Amino acid sequence: MLTKKSNALFLLSLFCGLLTAAQNPAANTTLPRPKLVVGIVIDQMRWDYLYRYYDRFGTGGFKR
């Protein structure tokens, strides 16, 4: 009995999820591809330094 209820609940939630995803017009639009993607790697820089030195970043640089 429990498996029938859980299967029915799963199928209902799957159906509702697919229904709402199909009706979302923003998900169907494509964005223009960027001309250039830049990845920056700084050796020996820990992730917490980004928060520690955040106030020293320039407005036109990493702070935006």
OpenMM code with the backbone's topology and positions (N, CA, C; nanometers):
from openmm import Vec3, app, unit

residues = "MET LEU THR LYS LYS SER ASN ALA LEU PHE LEU LEU SER LEU PHE CYS GLY LEU LEU THR ALA ALA GLN ASN PRO ALA ALA ASN THR THR LEU PRO ARG PRO LYS LEU VAL VAL GLY ILE VAL ILE ASP GLN MET ARG TRP ASP TYR LEU TYR ARG TYR TYR ASP ARG PHE GLY THR GLY GLY PHE LYS ARG".split()
positions = [
    Vec3(0.0817, -0.1191, 0.0000),
    Vec3(0.0000, 0.0000, 0.0000),
    Vec3(0.0863, 0.1258, 0.0000),
    Vec3(0.1933, 0.1221, 0.0771),
    Vec3(0.2809, 0.2381, 0.0859),
    Vec3(0.3518, 0.2631, -0.0466),
    Vec3(0.3898, 0.1583, -0.1161),
    Vec3(0.4602, 0.1775, -0.2426),
    Vec3(0.3685, 0.2335, -0.3494),
    Vec3(0.2416, 0.1978, -0.3478),
    Vec3(0.1485, 0.2534, -0.4458),
    Vec3(0.1301, 0.4030, -0.4228),
    Vec3(0.1203, 0.4422, -0.2961),
    Vec3(0.1050, 0.5844, -0.2650),
    Vec3(0.2309, 0.6623, -0.3006),
    Vec3(0.3469, 0.6045, -0.2704),
    Vec3(0.4709, 0.6755, -0.3014),
    Vec3(0.4937, 0.6825, -0.4514),
    Vec3(0.4574, 0.5777, -0.5255),
    Vec3(0.4692, 0.5823, -0.6713),
    Vec3(0.3748, 0.6856, -0.7305),
    Vec3(0.2522, 0.6913, -0.6789),
    Vec3(0.1560, 0.7893, -0.7284),
    Vec3(0.2019, 0.9312, -0.6972),
    Vec3(0.2556, 0.9517, -0.5789),
    Vec3(0.3058, 1.0841, -0.5413),
    Vec3(0.4248, 1.1240, -0.6277),
    Vec3(0.5129, 1.0301, -0.6556),
    Vec3(0.6281, 1.0574, -0.7408),
    Vec3(0.5835, 1.0937, -0.8815),
    Vec3(0.4908, 1.0171, -0.9377),
    Vec3(0.4431, 1.0457, -1.0730),
    Vec3(0.3699, 1.1796, -1.0794),
    Vec3(0.2942, 1.2112, -0.9766),
    Vec3(0.2244, 1.3395, -0.9731),
    Vec3(0.3225, 1.4559, -0.9662),
    Vec3(0.4243, 1.4438, -0.8827),
    Vec3(0.5229, 1.5519, -0.8728),
    Vec3(0.6057, 1.5632, -1.0004),
    Vec3(0.6356, 1.4507, -1.0642),
    Vec3(0.7083, 1.4536, -1.1911),
    Vec3(0.6248, 1.5215, -1.2989),
    Vec3(0.4978, 1.4882, -1.3043),
    Vec3(0.4080, 1.5491, -1.4021),
    Vec3(0.3963, 1.6998, -1.3800),
    Vec3(0.3799, 1.7412, -1.2559),
    Vec3(0.3692, 1.8845, -1.2251),
    Vec3(0.4991, 1.9577, -1.2576),
    Vec3(0.6112, 1.8952, -1.2301),
    Vec3(0.7396, 1.9568, -1.2614),
    Vec3(0.7607, 1.9739, -1.4102),
    Vec3(0.7260, 1.8713, -1.4868),
    Vec3(0.7396, 1.8810, -1.6320),
    Vec3(0.6416, 1.9817, -1.6903),
    Vec3(0.5240, 1.9887, -1.6330),
    Vec3(0.4238, 2.0828, -1.6813),
    Vec3(0.4672, 2.2270, -1.6586),
    Vec3(0.5214, 2.2563, -1.5431),
    Vec3(0.5656, 2.3933, -1.5158),
    Vec3(0.6915, 2.4282, -1.5941),
    Vec3(0.7789, 2.3315, -1.6176),
    Vec3(0.8999, 2.3585, -1.6956),
    Vec3(0.8659, 2.3856, -1.8410),
    Vec3(0.7645, 2.3202, -1.8928),
    Vec3(0.7251, 2.3405, -2.0323),
    Vec3(0.6572, 2.4750, -2.0520),
    Vec3(0.5948, 2.5296, -1.9490),
    Vec3(0.5235, 2.6561, -1.9606),
    Vec3(0.6105, 2.7769, -1.9320),
    Vec3(0.7353, 2.7584, -1.8930),
    Vec3(0.8229, 2.8693, -1.8586),
    Vec3(0.8855, 2.9250, -1.9863),
    Vec3(0.8419, 3.0412, -2.0361),
    Vec3(0.8972, 3.0935, -2.1612),
    Vec3(1.0399, 3.1446, -2.1467),
    Vec3(1.0815, 3.1827, -2.0259),
    Vec3(1.2172, 3.2343, -2.0084),
    Vec3(1.3205, 3.1242, -2.0258),
    Vec3(1.2852, 3.0014, -1.9973),
    Vec3(1.3800, 2.8913, -2.0103),
    Vec3(1.4021, 2.8541, -2.1561),
    Vec3(1.3077, 2.8892, -2.2433),
    Vec3(1.3192, 2.8522, -2.3836),
    Vec3(1.3974, 2.9538, -2.4655),
    Vec3(1.4244, 3.0710, -2.4117),
    Vec3(1.4992, 3.1717, -2.4859),
    Vec3(1.6484, 3.1427, -2.4748),
    Vec3(1.7199, 3.1735, -2.5808),
    Vec3(1.8645, 3.1528, -2.5804),
    Vec3(1.9340, 3.2871, -2.5669),
    Vec3(2.0384, 3.2899, -2.4895),
    Vec3(2.1171, 3.4109, -2.4705),
    Vec3(2.2297, 3.4139, -2.5726),
    Vec3(2.2732, 3.5329, -2.6131),
    Vec3(2.3857, 3.5391, -2.7063),
    Vec3(2.5135, 3.4897, -2.6400),
    Vec3(2.5944, 3.4191, -2.7170),
    Vec3(2.7189, 3.3651, -2.6635),
    Vec3(2.8221, 3.4764, -2.6506),
    Vec3(2.9005, 3.4773, -2.5450),
    Vec3(3.0043, 3.5800, -2.5305),
    Vec3(3.1162, 3.5568, -2.6311),
    Vec3(3.1804, 3.6650, -2.6707),
    Vec3(3.2906, 3.6540, -2.7656),
    Vec3(3.4177, 3.6046, -2.6989),
    Vec3(3.4337, 3.6368, -2.5713),
    Vec3(3.5549, 3.5986, -2.5002),
    Vec3(3.5213, 3.5656, -2.3554),
    Vec3(3.5735, 3.4553, -2.3092),
    Vec3(3.5585, 3.4161, -2.1694),
    Vec3(3.6976, 3.4067, -2.1099),
    Vec3(3.7201, 3.4776, -1.9993),
    Vec3(3.8520, 3.4823, -1.9373),
    Vec3(3.8448, 3.4137, -1.8020),
    Vec3(3.9352, 3.3200, -1.7790),
    Vec3(3.9472, 3.2556, -1.6486),
    Vec3(4.0770, 3.2991, -1.5831),
    Vec3(4.0698, 3.3385, -1.4575),
    Vec3(4.1876, 3.3864, -1.3860),
    Vec3(4.2201, 3.2883, -1.2749),
    Vec3(4.3442, 3.2439, -1.2727),
    Vec3(4.3913, 3.1537, -1.1682),
    Vec3(4.5060, 3.2221, -1.0968),
    Vec3(4.4935, 3.2368, -0.9654),
    Vec3(4.5993, 3.2974, -0.8856),
    Vec3(4.6543, 3.1887, -0.7951),
    Vec3(4.7780, 3.1525, -0.8172),
    Vec3(4.8400, 3.0448, -0.7412),
    Vec3(4.8646, 3.0892, -0.5974),
    Vec3(4.8385, 3.0027, -0.5040),
    Vec3(4.8598, 3.0238, -0.3611),
    Vec3(4.7672, 3.1295, -0.3020),
    Vec3(4.6519, 3.1528, -0.3645),
    Vec3(4.5555, 3.2470, -0.3071),
    Vec3(4.4351, 3.1680, -0.2579),
    Vec3(4.4107, 3.1745, -0.1288),
    Vec3(4.2991, 3.1012, -0.0708),
    Vec3(4.1685, 3.1717, -0.1019),
    Vec3(4.0578, 3.0972, -0.0948),
    Vec3(3.9269, 3.1522, -0.1282),
    Vec3(3.8837, 3.2605, -0.0307),
    Vec3(3.9268, 3.2539, 0.0943),
    Vec3(3.8827, 3.3539, 0.1914),
    Vec3(3.9505, 3.4890, 0.1712),
    Vec3(4.0592, 3.4934, 0.0939),
    Vec3(4.1223, 3.6217, 0.0632),
    Vec3(4.0305, 3.7107, -0.0208),
    Vec3(3.9414, 3.6507, -0.0989),
    Vec3(3.8475, 3.7315, -0.1762),
    Vec3(3.7600, 3.8153, -0.0841),
    Vec3(3.7169, 3.7599, 0.0269),
    Vec3(3.6344, 3.8341, 0.1220),
    Vec3(3.7191, 3.9256, 0.2099),
    Vec3(3.8404, 3.8845, 0.2401),
    Vec3(3.9268, 3.9645, 0.3271),
    Vec3(3.9690, 4.0940, 0.2585),
    Vec3(4.0018, 4.0872, 0.1306),
    Vec3(4.0505, 4.2041, 0.0575),
    Vec3(3.9458, 4.2612, -0.0380),
    Vec3(3.8191, 4.2345, -0.0155),
    Vec3(3.7133, 4.2797, -0.1049),
    Vec3(3.7072, 4.4316, -0.1162),
    Vec3(3.7314, 4.5017, -0.0069),
    Vec3(3.7231, 4.6482, -0.0104),
    Vec3(3.8370, 4.7111, -0.0886),
    Vec3(3.9411, 4.6368, -0.1193),
    Vec3(4.0537, 4.6905, -0.1965),
    Vec3(4.0376, 4.6696, -0.3469),
    Vec3(3.9379, 4.5931, -0.3883),
    Vec3(3.9145, 4.5736, -0.5314),
    Vec3(3.8541, 4.6996, -0.5898),
    Vec3(3.8911, 4.7303, -0.7143),
    Vec3(3.8389, 4.8488, -0.7801),
    Vec3(3.6958, 4.8297, -0.8266),
    Vec3(3.6251, 4.9412, -0.8435),
    Vec3(3.4852, 4.9350, -0.8845),
    Vec3(3.4696, 4.8788, -1.0251),
    Vec3(3.5617, 4.9075, -1.1147),
    Vec3(3.5515, 4.8575, -1.2508),
    Vec3(3.6117, 4.7199, -1.2695),
    Vec3(3.6676, 4.6635, -1.1645),
    Vec3(3.7337, 4.5340, -1.1767),
    Vec3(3.6546, 4.4217, -1.1140),
    Vec3(3.7152, 4.3559, -1.0151),
    Vec3(3.6530, 4.2394, -0.9535),
    Vec3(3.5349, 4.2748, -0.8638),
    Vec3(3.5191, 4.4010, -0.8307),
    Vec3(3.4143, 4.4388, -0.7367),
    Vec3(3.2762, 4.4455, -0.8006),
    Vec3(3.2678, 4.4407, -0.9300),
    Vec3(3.1353, 4.4516, -0.9920),
    Vec3(3.0626, 4.3224, -0.9973),
] * unit.nanometer
topology = app.Topology()
chain = topology.addChain("A")
for resn in residues:
    res = topology.addResidue(resn, chain)
    for name in ("N", "CA", "C"):
        topology.addAtom(name, app.Element.getBySymbol(name[0]), res)
